[in-house]
Amino acid sequence: MTGPRTQEERDALTIEIVFALVTAGLLAAVLYVAVASPALFGDLDRAHEHAWHVAAFAVATTGFTARLVRALWLFSRQRR
């Protein structure tokens, strides 16, 4: 540890966290719609529709997590 953070460092960290969360959320939404589009806009039976939604949720969750971790990891590397 290098001691207490300045107000400027705390503000930069807050902005970076919000940026990472917002961009990760947007990416997750786009991925969900892209993968679930056959279920959202197609005429599928209930089982296939559910499978598309589950797959879309898994892809969106993975994309959200990857974007969040990558953005925060790159920010921490820049601070060193």
C-alpha positions as CSV (number, residue, x, y, z in Angstrom):
1,M,0.0,0.0,0.0
2,T,1.2,3.5,-0.8
3,G,-0.8,5.2,1.9
4,P,-4.2,7.0,1.8
5,R,-5.6,7.9,-1.6
6,T,-6.2,11.5,-2.6
7,Q,-9.6,12.8,-3.5
8,E,-8.5,12.9,-7.2
9,E,-7.5,9.2,-7.1
10,R,-10.8,8.2,-5.4
11,D,-12.8,10.2,-8.0
12,A,-10.9,8.5,-10.9
13,L,-11.5,5.1,-9.4
14,T,-15.2,5.8,-9.0
15,I,-15.5,7.0,-12.6
16,E,-13.6,4.0,-13.9
17,I,-15.9,1.6,-11.9
18,V,-19.1,3.3,-13.2
19,F,-17.7,3.3,-16.8
20,A,-16.8,-0.4,-16.5
21,L,-20.3,-1.3,-15.1
22,V,-22.2,0.7,-17.8
23,T,-20.2,-0.6,-20.7
24,A,-20.4,-4.1,-19.4
25,G,-24.2,-3.7,-19.0
26,L,-24.6,-2.4,-22.5
27,L,-22.4,-5.3,-23.9
28,A,-24.5,-7.8,-22.0
29,A,-27.8,-6.3,-23.4
30,V,-26.5,-6.4,-27.0
31,L,-25.2,-10.0,-26.6
32,Y,-28.5,-11.1,-25.0
33,V,-30.6,-9.6,-27.8
34,A,-28.2,-11.0,-30.5
35,V,-28.3,-14.5,-29.2
36,A,-32.0,-14.6,-28.1
37,S,-33.2,-13.0,-31.3
38,P,-34.6,-16.3,-32.7
39,A,-36.7,-16.7,-29.5
40,L,-37.6,-13.0,-29.3
41,F,-38.6,-12.5,-33.0
42,G,-39.3,-16.1,-34.2
43,D,-42.1,-18.5,-33.9
44,L,-40.6,-21.2,-31.8
45,D,-42.1,-23.8,-29.4
46,R,-41.8,-23.2,-25.7
47,A,-38.8,-25.6,-25.2
48,H,-36.7,-24.1,-28.0
49,E,-37.6,-20.6,-26.8
50,H,-36.5,-21.4,-23.3
51,A,-33.2,-22.9,-24.6
52,W,-32.4,-19.8,-26.6
53,H,-33.1,-17.6,-23.5
54,V,-30.8,-19.8,-21.4
55,A,-28.0,-19.6,-24.0
56,A,-28.5,-15.9,-24.3
57,F,-28.3,-15.4,-20.6
58,A,-25.1,-17.4,-20.4
59,V,-23.4,-15.5,-23.2
60,A,-24.6,-12.2,-21.8
61,T,-23.3,-13.0,-18.3
62,T,-19.9,-14.1,-19.7
63,G,-19.6,-11.0,-21.8
64,F,-20.6,-8.8,-18.8
65,T,-18.0,-10.4,-16.6
66,A,-15.2,-10.4,-19.1
67,R,-15.8,-6.7,-19.9
68,L,-15.9,-5.7,-16.3
69,V,-12.8,-7.6,-15.3
70,R,-10.9,-6.4,-18.4
71,A,-11.8,-2.8,-17.9
72,L,-10.9,-2.8,-14.2
73,W,-7.7,-4.8,-14.7
74,L,-6.5,-2.4,-17.4
75,F,-7.2,0.5,-15.1
76,S,-5.2,-1.1,-12.3
77,R,-2.3,-1.7,-14.6
78,Q,-2.3,2.0,-15.7
79,R,-2.1,3.1,-12.1
80,R,1.2,1.2,-11.5
